[in-house]
Amino acid sequence: MLPHEHLISAIIFSGIFFLISPSIGFLGVLLIILSAVLVDVDHYIFYAVKKRDLSLVNAYKWYQSNRVRTHHLSRKEKSKIYFGFHFLHGIEIFAIIYLLYAYVNPVFLYVMMGYSLHFFGDLLVEVVWCGKTDKISVIYSFFRMNKLKFVDDI
């Protein structure tokens, strides 16, 4: 999913959740929204390191051009390509956030909710659009990307 799609879904989700449970307050709504959107900072970090370019605009354009370039490919062809290593996308991160919620501060429940919204949105798109599940685990993604072709090389 694109950042603006994560933002829209997070606003809708947190708004509905606020209507059901107003006790979450502004802080809960804000944490849900921010954690659902800011997870994608790892896309920017990957771009900045790989391309040696700190421009956020160029990073966005690069990811968009890759989406356009690969849109016509079949799911089978897309499943053989990686778009980058996204170290904040995986069940391991969810587990860390859960541990922070359980043992550090209950406010991490809202972070976990936002992250879950992001994670499952990305996973749904990845399975439907690409026919793969690389983002389910950071460790799995790390080892799998060595067996795939980088998007710039197609």
Secondary structure as GFF3:
##gff-version 3
##sequence-region A 1 154
A	DSSP	alpha_helix	3	20	.	.	.	ID=ss1
A	DSSP	three_ten_helix	22	24	.	.	.	ID=ss2
A	DSSP	alpha_helix	25	37	.	.	.	ID=ss3
A	DSSP	three_ten_helix	38	40	.	.	.	ID=ss4
A	DSSP	alpha_helix	41	51	.	.	.	ID=ss5
A	DSSP	alpha_helix	56	70	.	.	.	ID=ss6
A	DSSP	alpha_helix	75	78	.	.	.	ID=ss7
A	DSSP	beta_strand	81	82	.	.	.	ID=ss8
A	DSSP	alpha_helix	91	103	.	.	.	ID=ss9
A	DSSP	alpha_helix	108	125	.	.	.	ID=ss10
A	DSSP	pi_helix	126	130	.	.	.	ID=ss11
A	DSSP	three_ten_helix	134	136	.	.	.	ID=ss12
A	DSSP	alpha_helix	138	145	.	.	.	ID=ss13
A	DSSP	beta_strand	149	150	.	.	.	ID=ss14
A	DSSP	three_ten_helix	151	153	.	.	.	ID=ss15
###
